[in-house]
Amino acid sequence: MTEFLVRRLIRDAQNTEDPSVREAYGRLAGIVGVVCNVLLFVGKFLLGTLTGSGQSGPIPGVGTDHPEAAGSGPHAVRLSAQIQGVL
């Protein structure tokens, strides 16, 4: 795939001593990297959305009286301390 893109998009690709050719290689590498990352993001986002991943709610397998389910803030700290027998 790389050879195909180089042949199609970089003029005089064999002349790597030429600064403009090296610049073209760098620009191509950057564009390909960004495009790949955008495609990965879109794919992961769609899969996560379609499967319902990341929806907020209780932690699976953890009761609401468990410290990890308490969240944060003064009530959560108090609840956590009560569960652990501190208060």
Number of C-alpha atoms within 10 A of each C-alpha: 6 10 8 8 11 17 13 10 13 16 12 12 17 11 11 13 9 11 10 15 17 15 13 17 17 12 12 17 14 12 12 14 12 12 12 12 12 12 12 12 12 12 12 12 13 12 12 13 12 9 10 10 10 8 9 7 7 12 11 7 6 11 12 12 13 15 19 14 16 17 14 12 8 9 11 17 14 16 18 21 13 13 13 11 8 9 9
